[in-house]
């Protein structure tokens, strides 16, 4: 578990460092996930070592939604005032995510 958490944090820090050094307009953790993906593709044996720790972390994934829920409750007035742009952003981003996922799956199946 400690090893898995360390690997995830190392790649997140690498991503943050890359963004800081280059000024890319992408969040550091996204770049870190890309680095982690490339690392795992190149070193397939590492996947089996990370699986137990990752399964444990995924079991507690619901805890990550608590800050978002608190934020909605704290800023409830703003959410009710800005419900239309928020709804449009949610619908559009969900549709784009579904389309991009479908295109990626089709491409990977070839």
C-alpha positions as CSV (number, residue, x, y, z in Angstrom):
1,X,0.0,0.0,0.0
2,X,2.8,2.4,0.9
3,X,4.6,1.5,-2.3
4,X,1.5,2.1,-4.4
5,X,0.8,5.4,-2.7
6,X,4.5,6.5,-3.2
7,X,4.4,5.7,-6.9
8,X,1.2,7.7,-7.4
9,X,2.6,10.6,-5.5
10,X,5.9,10.5,-7.4
11,X,4.2,10.6,-10.7
12,X,1.9,13.4,-9.5
13,X,5.0,15.4,-8.5
14,X,6.6,14.8,-11.8
15,X,3.5,16.1,-13.6
16,X,3.4,19.2,-11.3
17,X,7.1,19.8,-12.0
18,X,6.6,19.5,-15.7
19,X,3.7,22.0,-15.6
20,X,5.7,24.3,-13.5
21,X,8.8,24.1,-15.7
22,X,7.0,24.4,-19.0
23,X,4.0,26.4,-18.2
24,X,1.6,24.0,-19.8
25,X,-2.0,24.9,-19.4
26,X,-2.9,21.4,-18.1
27,X,-3.2,20.3,-14.5
28,X,-0.1,18.6,-13.1
29,X,-1.9,15.5,-12.0
30,X,-3.1,14.9,-15.5
31,X,0.4,15.1,-16.8
32,X,1.5,12.8,-14.0
33,X,-1.2,10.3,-14.9
34,X,0.1,10.3,-18.5
35,X,3.6,9.7,-17.2
36,X,2.3,6.8,-15.0
37,X,0.4,5.3,-18.0
38,X,3.6,5.4,-20.2
39,X,5.6,3.9,-17.3
40,X,3.1,1.1,-16.9
41,X,3.0,0.4,-20.6
42,X,6.8,0.2,-20.8
43,X,7.1,-1.9,-17.6
44,X,4.2,-4.3,-17.5
45,X,5.6,-6.2,-14.5
46,X,4.9,-3.1,-12.3
47,X,1.2,-3.4,-12.9
48,X,0.9,-6.6,-10.8
49,X,2.8,-4.9,-7.9
50,X,0.5,-1.9,-7.9
51,X,-2.9,-3.7,-8.2
52,X,-3.4,-4.6,-4.5
53,X,-2.8,-1.1,-3.3
54,X,-4.8,0.4,-6.1
55,X,-7.8,-1.9,-5.3
56,X,-7.7,-0.7,-1.7
57,X,-7.6,3.0,-2.7
58,X,-10.5,2.5,-5.1
59,X,-12.5,0.9,-2.3
60,X,-12.3,4.3,-0.6
61,X,-12.9,6.4,-3.7
62,X,-16.2,7.6,-2.4
63,X,-14.5,9.6,0.3
64,X,-13.2,12.0,-2.5
65,X,-16.7,13.2,-3.1
66,X,-17.1,14.6,0.4
67,X,-15.2,17.8,-0.3
68,X,-17.3,18.4,-3.4
69,X,-20.5,17.9,-1.5
70,X,-19.4,20.2,1.3
71,X,-18.5,22.8,-1.4
72,X,-22.0,22.6,-2.9
73,X,-23.6,23.0,0.5
74,X,-21.3,26.0,1.5
75,X,-21.9,27.7,-1.9
76,X,-25.6,26.6,-2.2
77,X,-26.8,30.2,-2.9
78,X,-24.3,30.6,-5.7
79,X,-25.3,27.2,-7.2
80,X,-29.0,28.2,-7.2
81,X,-28.2,31.6,-8.8
82,X,-25.9,30.0,-11.5
83,X,-27.9,26.8,-12.1
84,X,-28.3,27.3,-15.9
85,X,-24.5,27.7,-16.8
86,X,-23.7,24.9,-14.4
87,X,-26.3,22.6,-15.9
88,X,-25.1,23.4,-19.4
89,X,-21.4,22.8,-18.5
90,X,-22.3,19.5,-16.9
91,X,-24.4,18.3,-19.8
92,X,-21.8,19.4,-22.4
93,X,-18.8,17.9,-20.5
94,X,-20.6,14.6,-20.0
95,X,-21.5,14.4,-23.7
96,X,-18.0,15.2,-24.7
97,X,-16.6,12.6,-22.3
98,X,-18.9,9.9,-23.6
99,X,-18.0,10.7,-27.2
100,X,-14.2,10.8,-26.5
101,X,-14.5,7.5,-24.6
102,X,-16.4,5.9,-27.5
103,X,-13.9,7.1,-30.0
104,X,-11.0,5.8,-27.9
105,X,-12.6,2.4,-27.4
106,X,-13.3,2.1,-31.1
107,X,-9.7,3.1,-31.9
108,X,-8.2,0.7,-29.3
109,X,-10.4,-2.2,-30.6
110,X,-8.8,-2.0,-34.0
